[in-house]
């Protein structure tokens, strides 16, 4: 065989060649593909280790590189040429690996299938050089993949048809498939970074992709729902879809983006205290109450779901994005039966986190988004809180009628990476060289003062109104929990968190002001129990789904993905992990109660709402 002719035909990938040369060309291309895919994998692993300090376990390398080679082989089987395949494979794997490293660095979690559904949300957060970089990172691999595919070859359609058939079978049997995968390959629900390190990125995305499909096929029966209702709320006949409060004050709920007390970082040399003294005083009067969120560093929409709908989020996914499918008796809809009008206000793009559809299903009458505000006080992309509060108040004054209102405000200023503006110069100093921390503490300085100015406005104009404000999650202060690790609040590895670390990981300030009665001491409150606490202040004589969260079986329980925290007052918190042996005997009942609450949540918001039928029959 003339090796020169082989290379000539190899270079012209799609040209006809004599059978012997064609065979050698195919073998040469496969060998080159395997070597190249392995080289790209090794280079990317080195890159993310050097720049992000992230890598899979050494015991996973062989399985991970094999998965990448198989992925490359699938692309190769439908490629127009070797060179085009190489470019497409390199772009796809590089973007996936670097995006995964960035997410692990910022949020402490690897890329999940839901991230592909909500990636357009990221485009709305940046307007500087990062925006074209993100757009290029998203579009170039997709365009190159489309260009590289040999659409006119019969073999391409044979491969694509086979893949479609395979995916159809998996989709139809997703619950059984994921049960098999979990049993044979493992699943650390509470430790997604550990899952990534144990599986590698390709296998991780496949594993969690099947889980997403299985989760979409919610299998909840009427008997299951009935059992959960009896367990959590034995007197199910008293559940009611509408409220019957003994008083009807206006309710002002303010979700504060990334709001937390930075003075807990005692070694950071923060000076002076950035938190407004008025906030300090009113928080002290409230007994330094706190609220436990379902998330860290992002995914604000999950905090919103809990604060408005009274059920916990226990999945590594944004509940608004795909799981809130039904109109449900959340706080706005529940109070509408008592004559309340409801308004949501957030100066971001309206569709961010699927809020347009989600707010409608929750029961809001109006939703004021970015286009409804004058963007007159911007901190890069984020409208300042002072302007947001002022414009919301002006809009409220223009509202017709005298119906009681629930006004729900989601702030935007304070979002990562804490940009300031000329009107908000730095006034707080830190001794550490953490740039992110410096930006954050100065953000808190302005957020706390603008908040308290607004609170004073409400109290002066509506002294009987109930005012609620809380942080949606802790701030991101650097890669691998930097800022918190330096204070020994967390470890770099989430798998090593103990119960106290997990409690700190989700705890932010909470203040409830009950009109003229003043601040309310709630202690440490799980976020999903906030709606029931507000209804108790109204003297609601009915008992609806929101009050199920107050079941004795759920007291002091903060469910998270794959685990639950039990945080009784004046006691050490207890950590209960799913699908493992727990040293504390109470974990069995705690996890069972969470499963029952989760079943009701899935039925109400995602599945067939058997619970509503049983209550209303």
Number of C-alpha atoms within 10 A of each C-alpha: 8 7 11 9 13 21 15 13 19 21 15 13 19 14 9 10 17 9 9 11 20 17 13 17 22 15 12 14 18 16 12 14 20 18 13 17 24 18 13 20 22 13 13 18 19 15 17 18 14 11 10 16 14 20 19 19 14 11 11 16 19 10 16 24 21 17 17 22 21 15 15 22 18 14 20 24 17 21 25 20 19 20 14 17 24 20 14 26 24 19 18 17 21 21 16 18 20 17 16 19 23 19 15 20 20 21 20 22 21 25 24 21 20 17 15 9 12 14 13 15 14 13 13 13 18 15 11 10 8 12 15 13 11 17 13 12 17 17 12 15 21 15 11 17 19 13 15 23 20 17 14 9 13 10 13 19 14 12 15 14 12 12 13 12 12 11 14 12 12 17 17 13 15 22 20 13 18 22 15 12 15 14 10 9 13 14 21 20 19 20 19 23 21 20 23 25 20 23 25 23 24 20 17 21 17 14 22 20 17 23 20 21 18 21 17 16 16 16 14 17 16 15 11 16 24 16 16 21 22 12 17 21 20 12 11 20 13 14 20 19 20 22 23 19 17 12 10 21 21 21 23 21 20 21 24 26 24 28 25 22 19 18 16 12 16 10 13 21 13 20 13 13 17 23 21 17 13 15 16 14 12 18 21 14 16 20 17 18 22 23 25 29 31 30 23 21 21 19 18 22 21 25 26 22 24 22 25 25 27 27 28 27 24 22 18 22 18 21 26 20 20 15 18 23 18 17 18 22 25 27 25 28 25 23 25 20 13 16 15 22 22 23 21 20 22 22 24 21 17 18 12 17 23 19 20 16 16 23 23 17 19 23 22 22 15 14 18 18 19 14 11 16 18 13 16 10 16 18 20 16 19 21 23 26 25 19 17 25 21 13 15 19 15 10 13 13 9 8 9 7 7 8 15 18 21 23 22 23 22 22 25 21 27 27 22 19 17 22 19 21 12 8 10 14 11 16 14 18 18 18 11 13 9 15 12 19 24 21 21 27 29 24 26 25 19 23 23 20 19 18 20 17 13 17 19 13 15 18 16 10 10 14 18 19 21 26 23 21 21 25 26 36 28 23 30 26 22 18 19 22 22 19 22 20 16 15 14 11 18 22 18 17 14 19 13 11 17 14 18 16 16 21 21 14 22 23 26 24 21 29 26 24 24 20 18 12 10 16 21 20 18 17 16 21 21 27 31 29 29 25 21 24 18 18 20 13 16 19 14 21 13 15 20 21 30 25 21 22 24 20 15 11 17 22 16 20 24 29 31 22 20 19 21 23 24 23 21 14 10 6 8 11 19 22 21 24 21 17 12 8 11 14 10 10 10 12 21 14 12 22 23 16 21 22 15 18 24 19 21 27 23 21 23 23 22 22 21 18 21 19 24 18 10 15 17 13 7
